[in-house]
Amino acid sequence: MNKVTVSGNDGFWARVRALLGRGEAVPAYGVSAVDSPEKKSRPAQRIEDDLRRGWTEAGQRKVSLCVLAMDMDRHAEYFAAYGRDAVELTLDRLHETIAPLLPRDTLRCLRQGRAGFVLVLPDMPVLMARELAGKIAKAIRQKNLPNKESHSGQVTMSMGLAVINPQGNFDRSVLHNANQAVKRAQHRGLARLEVVDLRAKSDKRRKAA
């Protein structure tokens, strides 16, 4: 397979044109194009697996679990303007930007939905998770990927951070809360971060038991 190695935004669109010209198979819109060695398992299952591992690890060590959900702003408009192939290539670029920023080799940037990612972060204080979210947002801005459908003129991602102290049986609602936080962030504008702290609620349930 010949690879286009041109850099910068011109190189990005050259990759789009080259991909269209070759007629290679491209993952359907909403299907993960990352973590290629694991394509046989659904993206949702990979998230579930990481979430269960993170819950168990944090619960055993009696530390907090953070879940950071990210979603491309105005992705529906971006898809309509640029097409499926451009969306997938942009998501590849975003993954390449986010993954090196993860502080531990055991952490993974996992694709979620049509235009998002999830990070499961056991034993990471919420302040460090917020700092990581800021580093990711800065790195994405520096990539300056064009988006004519956004008033910022470039691709941005909004984020939702949920933190919990795992107690007892596995509870995936922490992911739901992170995803709901992303929606609230996007309602507020572009490239926003919304944080929800579930620790008081989980501690209250533990005391009641």
Secondary structure, 3 states (H helix, E strand, C coil): CCCCCCCHHHHHHHHHHHHHHHCCCCCCCCCCCCCHHHCCCCHHHHHHHHHHHHHHHHHHHCCCEEEEEEEECCHHHHHHHHCHHHHHHHHHHHHHHHHHHCCCCCCCEEEECCCEEEEEEECCCHHHHHHHHHHHHHHHHHHCCECCCCCCCECCEEEEEEEECCCCCCCCHHHHHHHHHHHHHHHHCCCCEEEEECHHHHHHHHHHC
